Amino acid sequence: MKNVKIVVLGAGPAGMSAAWRLSQLGYPVTVLERDSAVGGMGKTIAVGKYAVDYGPHTFHIRETDESRAIHEAIKPFFGDDPLILTRGTRVLLRGKEYVYPLEMLQVLTGVSPLLSARIVFDYLVATLKSALAPAKKEHSFEEWGVRNLGRTLYDLCFGIYSARVWGLPTSQISSKQAQRVAKLNLKNIILRTLGVRADPATYFTKYMYPRKGISVLYESMAAAIRRAGNCILLESPVVRLERDGDRIARVVYKQHGREQTIDCDGVLSTLPLPSLVSMMTPELPPSVAQHASKLRYRSLKLIYIALARAQLTDYHWVYLLDEQYRVNRMSEQKNVSGDMVPPDRTILCIELSCWRDEPMWNASDEEIYRIALRDLLKMGYGVTEDEVEDYYVTDIPTAYPVYELNFEDHLIPVLEGVHAVPNLLTLGRHGLFLNNSMDDNVLLGMKVADHIAADGFNSQAWLSEMLAFMNLRFAGK
């Protein structure tokens, strides 16, 4: 057993993967989690008599050596006979369904001839402008989209939807968000339509999933951590990180209403960066807190609707692109795993974005459900209100980091300020303010453990590695 006491803040995918890998390497680890279950946003919850994921989740399989190595290492945690799924995604656009990633011929033949002509014309104009104008780096999502897709296709497929998801005009959203989400231009769409293979690190269609829900993965990791003699404390929110000099010496958390203290040699944090900064004592320099206050998160309402029918679609996700919708996306749990829902019933998860300081966040469950139901009835699947057996509403307060214009001017000083603490490393979606996927977070958990084993708590080396990783993801790779 290594003589270095490590505390992991947060039992989500990154925190659990780090704790599991550290346990495997022989380090004493304590995980602190405010929730009553492991998994963070990647967990399975009970809604009435149904087991559903806390928002839709699958585990990407990228066709890269690194991705294959991750899957080989963690496949035993997926339970018996895990499912290997092929992407089943559709978008609803102008009342019609389209396959996603978009196939250009389908779009051009699906919309009206006039709209199809406008798409092609705008793309040709955008291409000509790009060829004649000096090379430039687009500043906003809107600039990036219009330059790469043409105005018409951008507005149809990304502009309206993205403004709704992020709660901002896309002229106020960084082009890095576009590259993280869209990852395509018309040339790539056409190449895919012609059967030309895309970058395997960017375009992936395979997923892995435990038959009984995504929580199986993290509960299995938790069992391995405990078998190694390490500790996971649930319902134990962190209160303070106490420093002696520059280094964190103790972590104070609350359990059963009372403060408890753990002495430590190092801390791994997956907490939201603004929360982490506010917990430090003595405080970090005021400029770090000022920059942290500028980092915002978009919140989600999750509306689960149980229908008295066997199945609504055969897709995992349906994205709603048109202006008429207030909600963003619908998923159907049964289409990820049929073992989770009775054969004669189905349950949908409908996602609605909002800010926590707007009235929608404090609306009643009935009001939120009515918005979701209204949009569900518009989708064209023939659902009637009489089919609704029950509904459940929950929320995710910090669902997505928001990449506003020049967000790096605030994010980088916060990451540098936090990593000036020599024995503190951050990782994961919240710990890096990075809109990454579940497989990314598991990868980062394994990476941080291997980093500690090779180099100890070298926060500057870790920060350099993470900035390089983030730049790749910001570039859509």
ZIHU-V583970 format. One record per pair of residues at least 4 apart in sequence whose C-alpha atoms are under 7 Angstrom apart, sorted by sequence separation. I is the first residue (numbers start at 1). GAP is how many residues later the second one is. D is the distance in Angstrom with one decimal. If there is no record, write none. Layout:
BEGIN
I,GAP,D / I,GAP,D
END
This chain:
BEGIN
11,4,5.0 / 12,4,5.9 / 13,4,6.0 / 14,4,6.1 / 15,4,6.1 / 16,4,6.0 / 17,4,6.1 / 18,4,6.0 / 19,4,6.0 / 20,4,6.2 / 21,4,6.3 / 22,4,6.3 / 23,4,5.4 / 39,4,4.6 / 46,4,5.7 / 47,4,6.3 / 53,4,6.7 / 63,4,6.8 / 64,4,6.3 / 65,4,6.2 / 66,4,6.4 / 67,4,6.4 / 68,4,6.2 / 69,4,6.3 / 70,4,6.3 / 71,4,5.4 / 78,4,5.9 / 92,4,5.5 / 93,4,6.4 / 98,4,7.0 / 99,4,6.9 / 103,4,6.6 / 104,4,6.1 / 105,4,6.0 / 106,4,5.7 / 107,4,6.2 / 111,4,6.2 / 112,4,6.1 / 113,4,6.1 / 114,4,6.3 / 115,4,6.2 / 116,4,6.4 / 117,4,6.0 / 118,4,5.9 / 119,4,6.1 / 120,4,6.2 / 121,4,6.2 / 122,4,6.1 / 123,4,6.0 / 124,4,6.1 / 125,4,6.2 / 126,4,6.1 / 127,4,6.2 / 128,4,6.2 / 129,4,5.7 / 139,4,6.6 / 140,4,6.2 / 141,4,6.0 / 142,4,6.1 / 143,4,6.0 / 144,4,6.1 / 145,4,5.6 / 146,4,4.5 / 149,4,6.0 / 150,4,6.1 / 151,4,6.1 / 152,4,6.2 / 153,4,5.9 / 154,4,5.3 / 155,4,4.3 / 156,4,6.8 / 158,4,5.6 / 159,4,6.2 / 160,4,6.5 / 161,4,6.3 / 162,4,6.0 / 163,4,5.5 / 168,4,6.4 / 169,4,7.0 / 173,4,7.0 / 175,4,6.4 / 176,4,6.2 / 177,4,6.1 / 178,4,5.3 / 179,4,4.9 / 184,4,6.0 / 185,4,6.4 / 186,4,6.2 / 187,4,6.2 / 188,4,6.1 / 189,4,6.2 / 190,4,6.3 / 191,4,6.4 / 192,4,5.1 / 199,4,6.0 / 200,4,6.2 / 210,4,5.9 / 212,4,6.7 / 215,4,5.9 / 216,4,5.9 / 217,4,6.4 / 218,4,6.1 / 219,4,6.3 / 220,4,6.4 / 221,4,6.2 / 222,4,6.2 / 223,4,6.1 / 224,4,6.4 / 225,4,6.9 / 226,4,4.9 / 243,4,5.3 / 244,4,6.3 / 254,4,5.3 / 255,4,6.4 / 271,4,6.7 / 272,4,6.3 / 273,4,6.1 / 274,4,6.3 / 275,4,6.4 / 276,4,6.9 / 280,4,6.7 / 284,4,6.5 / 286,4,6.2 / 287,4,6.2 / 288,4,6.1 / 289,4,6.2 / 333,4,6.5 / 334,4,4.5 / 341,4,6.6 / 359,4,6.2 / 363,4,6.2 / 364,4,6.4 / 365,4,6.0 / 366,4,6.1 / 367,4,6.5 / 368,4,6.5 / 369,4,6.0 / 370,4,6.0 / 371,4,6.5 / 372,4,6.1 / 373,4,6.1 / 374,4,6.6 / 375,4,6.6 / 383,4,7.0 / 403,4,5.8 / 407,4,6.1 / 408,4,5.6 / 410,4,6.5 / 411,4,6.2 / 412,4,6.0 / 413,4,5.9 / 414,4,6.1 / 415,4,6.0 / 416,4,6.1 / 427,4,4.5 / 428,4,5.9 / 429,4,5.5 / 430,4,6.7 / 436,4,6.1 / 437,4,6.5 / 438,4,6.4 / 439,4,6.1 / 440,4,6.2 / 441,4,6.2 / 442,4,6.4 / 443,4,6.1 / 444,4,6.0 / 445,4,6.5 / 446,4,6.3 / 447,4,6.0 / 448,4,6.2 / 449,4,6.3 / 450,4,6.1 / 451,4,5.7 / 452,4,4.2 / 458,4,6.3 / 459,4,6.0 / 460,4,6.2 / 461,4,6.3 / 462,4,6.1 / 463,4,6.1 / 464,4,6.3 / 465,4,6.3 / 466,4,6.0 / 467,4,6.1 / 468,4,6.5 / 469,4,6.5 / 470,4,6.0 / 471,4,6.1 / 472,4,6.6 / 473,4,5.2 / 10,5,5.6 / 11,5,5.2 / 22,5,5.4 / 23,5,6.8 / 38,5,7.0 / 46,5,4.7 / 62,5,5.6 / 92,5,4.7 / 111,5,6.1 / 138,5,5.6 / 145,5,7.0 / 146,5,4.8 / 149,5,5.6 / 154,5,5.8 / 155,5,5.9 / 163,5,5.2 / 168,5,7.0 / 184,5,7.0 / 191,5,5.2 / 192,5,6.4 / 198,5,6.2 / 209,5,6.5 / 225,5,5.6 / 226,5,6.0 / 243,5,4.1 / 244,5,5.9 / 254,5,4.4 / 255,5,6.9 / 271,5,6.1 / 320,5,6.8 / 341,5,6.3 / 356,5,5.3 / 363,5,6.6 / 419,5,6.2 / 426,5,4.9 / 427,5,5.5 / 429,5,4.8 / 451,5,6.9 / 452,5,5.7 / 472,5,5.3 / 9,6,6.9 / 23,6,6.9 / 45,6,5.8 / 46,6,6.3 / 61,6,6.5 / 91,6,5.6 / 92,6,6.5 / 138,6,5.2 / 163,6,5.2 / 192,6,6.8 / 210,6,6.4 / 242,6,5.6 / 243,6,5.3 / 253,6,5.6 / 254,6,5.9 / 334,6,6.5 / 354,6,6.7 / 355,6,6.7 / 377,6,5.8 / 419,6,6.5 / 426,6,6.5 / 429,6,5.9 / 8,7,6.2 / 44,7,6.6 / 45,7,5.5 / 90,7,6.2 / 91,7,5.3 / 163,7,5.7 / 241,7,6.4 / 242,7,6.0 / 243,7,6.9 / 252,7,6.5 / 253,7,5.4 / 334,7,5.9 / 354,7,6.5 / 377,7,6.8 / 429,7,6.0 / 44,8,5.5 / 45,8,5.8 / 90,8,5.4 / 91,8,6.6 / 108,8,5.0 / 146,8,6.0 / 162,8,6.9 / 242,8,5.2 / 252,8,5.7 / 253,8,6.4 / 320,8,5.7 / 44,9,4.1 / 45,9,6.1 / 90,9,4.8 / 91,9,6.6 / 145,9,5.5 / 241,9,6.1 / 242,9,6.2 / 252,9,4.5 / 319,9,6.3 / 320,9,5.8 / 19,10,6.5 / 43,10,5.9 / 44,10,5.7 / 89,10,6.4 / 90,10,5.4 / 241,10,4.8 / 251,10,5.7 / 252,10,6.5 / 319,10,4.5 / 8,11,6.9 / 43,11,5.7 / 89,11,5.5 / 159,11,6.5 / 240,11,6.0 / 241,11,6.3 / 250,11,6.5 / 251,11,5.2 / 318,11,5.6 / 319,11,6.6 / 42,12,6.6 / 240,12,5.0 / 250,12,5.5 / 251,12,6.5 / 277,12,6.4 / 317,12,6.9 / 318,12,5.2 / 334,12,6.4 / 41,13,6.2 / 239,13,5.5 / 240,13,6.9 / 250,13,4.4 / 317,13,5.7 / 318,13,6.3 / 428,13,5.2 / 238,14,6.1 / 239,14,4.9 / 249,14,5.8 / 250,14,5.6 / 317,14,4.4 / 333,14,6.3 / 42,15,6.8 / 238,15,4.2 / 239,15,6.6 / 249,15,5.6 / 316,15,5.5 / 317,15,6.9 / 332,15,6.1 / 333,15,6.5 / 237,16,5.5 / 238,16,6.5 / 249,16,6.5 / 316,16,5.8 / 332,16,4.6 / 428,16,6.7 / 130,17,7.0 / 236,17,6.0 / 237,17,5.6 / 331,17,5.7 / 332,17,6.3 / 427,17,6.6 / 236,18,5.3 / 248,18,6.9 / 274,18,5.0 / 330,18,6.7 / 331,18,5.2 / 236,19,5.0 / 273,19,6.8 / 274,19,6.3 / 316,19,5.5 / 330,19,5.6 / 331,19,6.6 / 11,20,6.6 / 235,20,6.6 / 315,20,6.2 / 316,20,6.2 / 330,20,4.5 / 10,21,6.7 / 11,21,6.9 / 126,21,5.5 / 314,21,6.0 / 329,21,5.8 / 330,21,6.5 / 6,22,6.3 / 7,22,5.7 / 8,22,6.2 / 9,22,6.0 / 10,22,5.7 / 11,22,5.5 / 126,22,7.0 / 329,22,5.5 / 350,22,6.7 / 4,23,6.5 / 5,23,5.3 / 6,23,4.9 / 7,23,4.9 / 8,23,4.7 / 9,23,5.2 / 10,23,4.9 / 328,23,5.6 / 2,24,5.7 / 4,24,6.7 / 5,24,6.2 / 6,24,6.5 / 7,24,5.9 / 8,24,6.3 / 9,24,6.6 / 126,24,5.4 / 327,24,5.8 / 328,24,5.7 / 1,25,4.7 / 2,25,4.9 / 327,25,4.5 / 1,26,5.8 / 2,26,7.0 / 12,26,6.3 / 13,26,5.8 / 123,26,5.8 / 11,27,5.2 / 12,27,4.3 / 13,27,6.9 / 123,27,4.3 / 11,28,5.8 / 12,28,3.9 / 122,28,4.8 / 142,28,5.2 / 365,28,5.9 / 11,29,6.0 / 12,29,6.6 / 13,29,6.6 / 122,29,6.1 / 141,29,5.4 / 142,29,5.2 / 12,30,6.6 / 122,30,6.5 / 140,30,6.9 / 141,30,6.2 / 140,31,5.4 / 144,31,5.9 / 140,32,6.4 / 141,32,5.4 / 401,32,5.7 / 119,33,5.4 / 140,33,5.5 / 141,33,5.3 / 310,33,5.9 / 401,33,6.6 / 118,34,6.7 / 119,34,5.6 / 140,34,4.5 / 141,34,4.0 / 310,34,4.2 / 311,34,6.9 / 401,34,6.3 / 423,34,5.2 / 425,34,5.9 / 139,35,6.2 / 140,35,4.4 / 309,35,5.8 / 310,35,4.6 / 311,35,5.5 / 400,35,6.5 / 422,35,6.7 / 424,35,6.5 / 139,36,5.7 / 141,36,6.7 / 149,36,5.6 / 309,36,4.9 / 310,36,5.6 / 422,36,6.5 / 423,36,6.5 / 138,37,6.3 / 141,37,5.3 / 148,37,5.3 / 149,37,5.5 / 308,37,5.2 / 309,37,6.2 / 422,37,5.4 / 148,38,6.9 / 241,38,5.8 / 242,38,6.4 / 243,38,6.1 / 307,38,6.1 / 308,38,6.9 / 240,39,4.7 / 241,39,5.0 / 242,39,5.1 / 243,39,6.4 / 307,39,5.5 / 239,40,6.4 / 240,40,6.1 / 241,40,6.1 / 242,40,7.0 / 306,40,5.9 / 307,40,6.0 / 419,40,5.4 / 240,41,6.9 / 306,41,4.3 / 419,41,6.5 / 305,42,5.5 / 306,42,6.4 / 304,43,6.6 / 305,43,5.2 / 304,44,5.4 / 305,44,6.6 / 419,44,6.8 / 304,45,4.6 / 327,45,6.5 / 303,46,5.6 / 304,46,6.4 / 302,47,6.4 / 303,47,5.1 / 302,48,5.8 / 303,48,6.4 / 302,49,4.9 / 301,50,5.9 / 302,50,6.6 / 325,50,5.9 / 300,51,6.5 / 301,51,5.1 / 300,52,5.6 / 301,52,6.4 / 300,53,4.6 / 299,54,5.8 / 300,54,6.1 / 298,55,6.8 / 299,55,5.4 / 298,56,6.4 / 299,56,5.8 / 298,57,5.9 / 299,57,6.6 / 303,66,6.4 / 303,69,7.0 / 308,79,5.2 / 307,80,5.4 / 308,80,6.4 / 307,81,4.7 / 308,81,6.0 / 306,82,5.9 / 307,82,5.4 / 305,83,6.8 / 306,83,5.4 / 306,84,5.3 / 104,85,5.8 / 305,85,6.2 / 306,85,6.0 / 103,86,5.8 / 104,86,5.7 / 305,86,4.5 / 102,87,6.4 / 103,87,6.9 / 304,87,5.4 / 305,87,6.7 / 105,88,7.0 / 304,88,5.1 / 103,89,6.9 / 104,89,6.3 / 303,89,5.9 / 304,89,6.3 / 103,90,5.2 / 303,90,4.6 / 302,91,5.7 / 303,91,6.7 / 301,92,7.0 / 302,92,5.3 / 301,93,6.0 / 302,93,5.5 / 301,94,4.3 / 300,95,5.5 / 301,95,6.5 / 300,96,5.1 / 299,97,5.8 / 300,97,6.5 / 299,98,4.7 / 299,99,5.3 / 300,99,6.2 / 298,100,6.1 / 299,100,5.2 / 297,101,5.2 / 298,101,5.9 / 299,101,6.9 / 297,102,6.6 / 298,102,5.1 / 297,103,5.4 / 298,103,6.4 / 297,104,4.6 / 298,104,6.3 / 296,105,6.2 / 297,105,5.5 / 296,106,5.7 / 294,116,6.7 / 87,118,4.8 / 292,118,6.7 / 86,119,5.5 / 87,119,6.0 / 291,119,4.8 / 86,120,4.7 / 85,121,5.6 / 86,121,6.3 / 84,122,6.8 / 85,122,4.9 / 291,122,6.9 / 292,122,6.0 / 84,123,5.6 / 85,123,6.1 / 291,123,6.3 / 84,124,4.7 / 83,125,5.6 / 84,125,6.5 / 288,125,6.4 / 82,126,6.8 / 83,126,5.1 / 211,126,5.7 / 288,126,5.3 / 82,127,5.8 / 83,127,6.2 / 212,127,6.5 / 82,128,4.8 / 83,128,6.5 / 211,128,6.2 / 212,128,6.0 / 82,129,5.9 / 288,129,6.0 / 78,131,7.0 / 79,131,6.1 / 78,132,5.0 / 166,132,6.5 / 64,136,6.9 / 63,137,5.2 / 64,137,6.4 / 79,137,6.7 / 62,138,6.3 / 63,138,6.4 / 78,138,6.1 / 62,139,5.7 / 78,139,5.0 / 77,140,5.0 / 62,142,5.6 / 61,143,6.8 / 77,143,5.2 / 77,144,6.4 / 61,145,5.3 / 60,146,6.2 / 61,146,5.3 / 60,147,4.6 / 61,147,6.9 / 59,148,5.2 / 60,148,6.5 / 58,149,5.9 / 59,149,5.1 / 58,150,6.2 / 59,150,6.3 / 58,151,5.8 / 267,156,6.3 / 268,156,6.0 / 269,156,6.3 / 270,156,5.9 / 57,157,6.9 / 266,157,4.8 / 267,157,4.9 / 268,157,5.0 / 269,157,4.8 / 270,157,5.4 / 273,157,6.4 / 266,158,6.1 / 267,158,6.5 / 268,158,5.7 / 269,158,6.4 / 270,158,5.5 / 272,158,4.3 / 273,158,5.7 / 271,159,5.6 / 272,159,5.5 / 53,160,6.5 / 161,160,5.1 / 270,160,5.8 / 271,160,5.4 / 53,161,6.7 / 160,161,6.7 / 270,161,4.4 / 160,162,7.0 / 269,162,6.2 / 160,163,6.4 / 165,163,6.5 / 157,164,6.3 / 44,169,5.8 / 44,170,5.9 / 43,171,5.7 / 44,171,5.0 / 42,172,6.5 / 43,172,4.5 / 42,173,6.8 / 247,174,5.8 / 246,175,5.7 / 247,175,6.0 / 248,175,6.6 / 39,176,6.2 / 246,176,7.0 / 247,176,5.9 / 39,179,5.5 / 38,180,6.3 / 38,181,6.6 / 167,187,6.9 / 165,188,5.6 / 266,191,6.9 / 37,197,6.6 / 36,198,5.3 / 35,199,6.0 / 36,199,5.2 / 30,200,6.2 / 31,200,6.3 / 32,200,6.2 / 33,200,6.1 / 34,200,5.9 / 35,200,5.0 / 20,201,6.1 / 29,201,5.5 / 30,201,4.8 / 31,201,4.6 / 32,201,5.1 / 33,201,4.9 / 34,201,4.3 / 16,202,6.7 / 23,202,5.9 / 28,202,6.1 / 29,202,6.5 / 30,202,5.8 / 31,202,6.0 / 32,202,6.4 / 33,202,6.0 / 34,202,4.7 / 33,203,5.4 / 34,203,4.1 / 20,204,6.7 / 32,204,5.8 / 33,204,5.8 / 16,205,6.7 / 20,205,5.3 / 23,205,6.0 / 32,205,6.7 / 19,206,6.8 / 89,226,5.8 / 92,226,6.9 / 177,226,6.1 / 88,227,4.7 / 89,227,5.9 / 90,227,6.4 / 91,227,5.3 / 92,227,6.2 / 93,227,7.0 / 88,228,5.1 / 89,228,4.9 / 90,228,4.8 / 91,228,4.5 / 92,228,5.1 / 93,228,5.6 / 94,228,6.5 / 88,229,6.7 / 89,229,5.9 / 90,229,6.3 / 91,229,5.9 / 92,229,6.0 / 93,229,5.9 / 174,229,5.6 / 91,230,6.8 / 173,230,5.9 / 174,230,5.3 / 173,231,4.5 / 174,231,4.6 / 172,232,5.9 / 173,232,5.3 / 174,232,6.9 / 172,233,5.6 / 166,236,6.8 / 55,247,6.8 / 15,255,6.3 / 14,256,6.9 / 7,257,6.6 / 6,258,5.8 / 5,259,5.0 / 6,259,6.0 / 7,259,6.5 / 8,259,5.9 / 9,259,6.1 / 10,259,6.9 / 5,260,5.1 / 6,260,5.0 / 7,260,4.9 / 8,260,4.7 / 9,260,4.7 / 10,260,5.6 / 4,261,5.8 / 5,261,6.6 / 6,261,5.7 / 7,261,6.3 / 8,261,6.0 / 9,261,5.9 / 10,261,6.3 / 9,262,6.5 / 140,265,6.7 / 202,274,6.9 / 56,275,6.5 / 202,275,5.6 / 201,276,6.3 / 52,281,6.5 / 51,289,6.1 / 50,291,6.6 / 180,293,6.5 / 183,293,5.5 / 55,294,6.8 / 180,294,5.7 / 179,295,6.3 / 180,295,6.8 / 179,296,5.8 / 180,296,4.9 / 179,297,4.9 / 176,298,5.3 / 176,299,6.8 / 47,345,6.5 / 70,373,6.8 / 59,379,6.2 / 60,379,6.0 / 59,380,5.8 / 14,413,6.8 / 14,414,5.2 / 13,425,6.6 / 17,425,5.4 / 21,425,5.8 / 14,427,4.6 / 18,427,3.9 / 22,427,5.4 / 13,428,5.8 / 14,428,5.1 / 17,428,4.7 / 18,428,5.4 / 21,428,6.0 / 13,429,5.7 / 17,429,6.0 / 14,430,6.3 / 15,430,6.2 / 18,430,6.6 / 14,431,4.7 / 18,431,5.6
END
